[in-house]
Amino acid sequence: MTDTLILLCAAAGSAGSVLAALWHCRNRTRLAHLAGQRTSIAINRELKQLLGKIQQHRGMTSGYLNGDASFKYKISALQADIDREAEQIAKRLHALPAHRSGFEAIESRWRSLSPTVLHGTREQSFDHHCQLIAAVLDLMRDIAERSQLHRDSACPFGFVEIVWHLLPDTAEAIGQTRAIGTGIAAAGRSLSTERIKLGYLLTRIRNAAERLESGIARTPSAMAGAEFRHSFGEVRQRIDSLVGDIEQQLLASERPAIDPAGFFEHATQTLNGVFDLYDRAEAAANRELQTRLAGAARLGRQSLATLLLGVTTAAAGILPLAL
């Protein structure tokens, strides 16, 4: 009878150990996945900062190539900032090796662009900047999609779409508008092709703002609360103001009389408002992710304790049989 009880104890302990081991492995996998999501958000934050600086570089270069020499020294300082930012991101991407080659391509484009940008044409500068920025946007989307931020972290798919797709796309449309508009203001004249591009970009900005408004309206208040929605309302007003100024001051005349630095600053403030929304949304995603990480870590400790208990129980049953 005693041997039977010992055998039952050993069997129960062994079975419990196996189940506890499976539970523990599952918790470790989930914890690693959530930690990877946190890393992805952090790297995308740095890529967003790099994106903003390259967009600013495009706008300043457009002003310079159209005759406003005041941008020249600002461009040199900004290039140094971009170099430092790129170096930091390259180091961070050791944690995400799958995306390293994508960023190396971005670095290569930037190294080709920065030394020659002030000696080419304004059309070449604009096109090369846009290609570089498109590569940064693609990498941000790829990182967000591969990390599956809508899984486990309780970020609705629509919210992920807002943060890592719609907001960067809106910012880029405004950034292109800033570059073209600053160039027109610096030159004091506009070509028909530039006016066509601006008209297209204004339509793109309006459509993006409407998609943002619709997406935010469908987002749970836990992720996009009253403060976030109020901030979006303010940004929407800035966007509408910028669009109105472009229509009245840049598109209404072939020879607009507008201060390039003033227009650049107006567009920059609007762009910064969009990036501020990005920061707020990212912070909400991070808070939710931290909550999930804390829960996963707690379950990990519990599963480890259960595993140790199962092993101890099994050993207590097996040891007397061995003796």
Buried (B, 14 or more C-beta within 10 A) or exposed (E): EEEEEBBEBBEBBBEBBEBBBEBBEEBBEBBEBBBBBBBBBBBBBBBBBBBBBBBBBBBBBBBBBBEBEEBEEBBEEBBEBBBEBBEEBBEBBEBBEEBEEBBEBBBEBBEEBBEEBBEBEBEBBBEBBBEBBEBBBEBBBBBBBEBBBBEBBBBBEBBBBBBBBBBBBBBBBBBBBBBBBBBBBBBBEBEEEBBEBBEEBBEBBBEBBEBBEEBBEEBEEEBBEEEBBEBBEEBBEBBBEBBEBBEEBBBEEEEBEBEBBEBBEBBBEBBBBBBBBBBBBBEBBBEBBEEBBEBBBEBBEBBBEBBEBBBEBBBEBBEBEEE
